[in-house]
């Protein structure tokens, strides 16, 4: 049997990882400035994370949500404290797409409506309604096509106000990434998020803050939406939540009440996943990783802005994107092959940086020097 060939892959086999580095099967060391799609939050194989999972393995790895799992309540309490959303309720699942599916479904249960507002270049997942709210026709199968999702221009205040004026009573939810990831690292304006909050309040719609990639401290605040100073009704989470262990979740404002059997999952909130997620929050708090994300992010942006051929450097914390000129179109490829540095991309000419939040200054400096070296080589 062969693997179903849906991933374009680099011919590299990673066999070991620690902190901000990974090693291949030949022993070559790579600096990881991409974190496996923003998944690595506290650093590869952090000792606390390994110990937490290993200890849990010796007790119980899994049982279903038909029994009490105290680790879930411990996670909810720790998450509420670290995020500052202690009054919210937690539902655990397995991935970002599943988190967004449950958020959109719960919003529709709450107000009995069908219409969803999403935005240009949005990415919310690859399943059912989440993919229908993703602005990429290549991902949407005929069975996923629906008239229930409407795309509006990102950060366009007037377009949003006009749509609510005409269709406010039909809108179930507005879903938006605080910083678009796959779309190219575009930051939602604070005033735009504030407008979403106001219009949702006025029309009884649910504000869903997709924080799958831009949440969990990556921006320097726990949720990147927090920069706007308003609360969403539902926040969706995954990626950095488990530092590589599959876990996702949504936190839900107290005015949205649960009902038995409304949502459900087999593997969500299992013992191992909760152990991994607790380790992540403990390390984030103890090592002050949100503050580190701000410092390292500011350094990287300041340095990148001074390099010829790199333009429109943007993002918050350690979620950074920049455009490259035509002459530097091979920068990402050359960084990997020549400098042994992983970065990410967003078509057509955007490089994305999503390293672990524990990135050290010496590693950030090494990355900048490598970029300068490759830019000079391509210019020469």
Buried (B, 14 or more C-beta within 10 A) or exposed (E): EEEEEEEEEEEBEBEEBEBBBBBBEEEEEBBBBBBBBBBBBBBBBBEBBEEBBEEBEEEEEEEEBEEEBEBBEBBBBBBBEBBEBEEBBBBBBBBBBBBBBBBBBBBBBBBEBBBBBBBBBBBBBBBBBBBBBBBEEEBBEEEBEEEBBBBBEBBBBEBBEEBBEEEBEBBBBBBBBBBBBBBBBBBBBBEBBBBBBBBBEEBBBBBBBBBBBBBBBBBBBBBBBBBBEBBBBBBBBBBBBBBBBBBBBBBBBEEBEEEEEEBEBEBBBBBBBBBBBBBBBBBBBEBBBBEBBBBBBEBBBEBBEEBEBBBEBBBBBBBBBBBBBEEBEEBBEBBBEEBBBBBBBBEEBBBBBBBBBBBBEEBBEBBBEBBBBBBEEBEE
